[in-house]
Amino acid sequence: MCGRYALYGPQSRLREQFGVEPADLEERYNISPSQDAPIVRCGADGERELIPARWGLLPSWVKEPGKHAQPINAKVETAGQKPMFRHAFKRSRVLVPASGFYEWVTVAGYKQPYFIRPVGGEALFGFGGLLEHWEGPTGSVLTFAVLTTAANELMRPIHDRMPLIIRPEDYAAWLDPGVTEAKIVLERVGDYPSAEIEAYPVGRAVGNPRAQGSGLVRPPSI
């Protein structure tokens, strides 16, 4: 499960890690479902591009968006077979840049949020994502979902699922629209090592989708 994440810090990280040119992005400490967020895709010319898309996948074949589920997550193990996701899984895989993500654990009767990030907080995650382009009588919209996988050792005490994190050396293969077989795609991505991520508790303010600011990713005062 991944229902909230953050993207902040020097924009040079996007350039260096993803090979895209950031366009004066706003720091976001609480990206929530139905909001727009930057994603990386392979453009028509074969070059990577950073574009905005709305979080919550809306397949192109949907006739009435208001009556259709718009999932924010998809299990990587089954996305290649399910009608909701299989077209995007074959043809439109993307990367979702993130400084870290939030997950909640029930402690003493209340839900304690944790922030999970790369060790040291200097790098970014590249979540595996799926992109769809929906067109209707009132216009068009790009939407995305974050793929999830079984939790690694560090994440298991927090949740049994985690975002599918693509390693930088696998970005090109992941984004390649010429690779359409689910088996081949899955062979090119592996488990993300526990030693490369860290998790710590943060304040409960992140539960409000309108909350923003760097304080959301700081441990609560003792």
Secondary structure as the mmCIF struct_conf table of DSSP 4:
data_model
#
loop_
_struct_conf.conf_type_id
_struct_conf.id
_struct_conf.beg_label_comp_id
_struct_conf.beg_label_asym_id
_struct_conf.beg_label_seq_id
_struct_conf.end_label_comp_id
_struct_conf.end_label_asym_id
_struct_conf.end_label_seq_id
STRN STRN1 TYR A 5 LEU A 7
BEND BEND1 GLY A 9 GLY A 9
TURN_TY1_P TURN_TY1_P1 GLN A 11 GLN A 11
HELX_RH_AL_P HELX_RH_AL_P1 SER A 12 PHE A 18
BEND BEND2 ASP A 24 ASP A 24
HELX_LH_PP_P HELX_LH_PP_P1 LEU A 25 GLU A 27
STRN STRN2 ARG A 28 ILE A 31
TURN_TY1_P TURN_TY1_P2 PRO A 33 SER A 34
BEND BEND3 GLN A 35 GLN A 35
STRN STRN3 ASP A 36 CYS A 42
TURN_TY1_P TURN_TY1_P3 ALA A 44 ASP A 45
BEND BEND4 GLY A 46 GLY A 46
STRN STRN4 ARG A 48 TRP A 55
BEND BEND5 GLY A 56 GLY A 56
TURN_TY1_P TURN_TY1_P4 SER A 60 TRP A 61
BEND BEND6 LYS A 63 LYS A 63
HELX_RH_3T_P HELX_RH_3T_P1 PRO A 65 LYS A 67
BEND BEND7 HIS A 68 HIS A 68
BEND BEND8 ILE A 72 ILE A 72
STRN STRN5 ASN A 73 LYS A 75
TURN_TY1_P TURN_TY1_P5 VAL A 76 GLN A 81
BEND BEND9 LYS A 82 LYS A 82
TURN_TY1_P TURN_TY1_P6 PRO A 83 PHE A 85
HELX_RH_AL_P HELX_RH_AL_P2 ARG A 86 ARG A 91
STRN STRN6 ARG A 93 ALA A 98
BEND BEND10 SER A 99 SER A 99
STRN STRN7 GLY A 100 VAL A 107
TURN_TY1_P TURN_TY1_P7 ALA A 108 GLY A 109
STRN STRN8 TYR A 110 PRO A 118
HELX_RH_3T_P HELX_RH_3T_P2 VAL A 119 GLY A 121
BEND BEND11 ALA A 123 ALA A 123
STRN STRN9 PHE A 125 GLY A 136
TURN_TY1_P TURN_TY1_P8 PRO A 137 THR A 138
STRN STRN10 GLY A 139 ALA A 150
TURN_TY1_P TURN_TY1_P9 GLU A 153 ILE A 158
BEND BEND12 ASP A 160 ASP A 160
STRN STRN11 ARG A 161 PRO A 163
STRN STRN12 ILE A 165 ILE A 165
HELX_LH_PP_P HELX_LH_PP_P2 ILE A 166 ARG A 167
HELX_RH_3T_P HELX_RH_3T_P3 PRO A 168 ASP A 170
HELX_RH_AL_P HELX_RH_AL_P3 TYR A 171 LEU A 175
TURN_TY1_P TURN_TY1_P10 PRO A 177 GLY A 178
HELX_RH_AL_P HELX_RH_AL_P4 ALA A 182 GLU A 187
TURN_TY1_P TURN_TY1_P11 ARG A 188 ARG A 188
HELX_LH_PP_P HELX_LH_PP_P3 ASP A 191 PRO A 193
HELX_RH_3T_P HELX_RH_3T_P4 SER A 194 GLU A 196
STRN STRN13 ILE A 197 PRO A 201
HELX_RH_3T_P HELX_RH_3T_P5 ARG A 204 GLY A 207
BEND BEND13 ASN A 208 ASN A 208
TURN_TY1_P TURN_TY1_P12 PRO A 209 ARG A 210
BEND BEND14 GLY A 213 GLY A 213
HELX_RH_3T_P HELX_RH_3T_P6 SER A 214 VAL A 217
BEND BEND15 ARG A 218 ARG A 218
HELX_LH_PP_P HELX_LH_PP_P4 PRO A 219 SER A 221
#
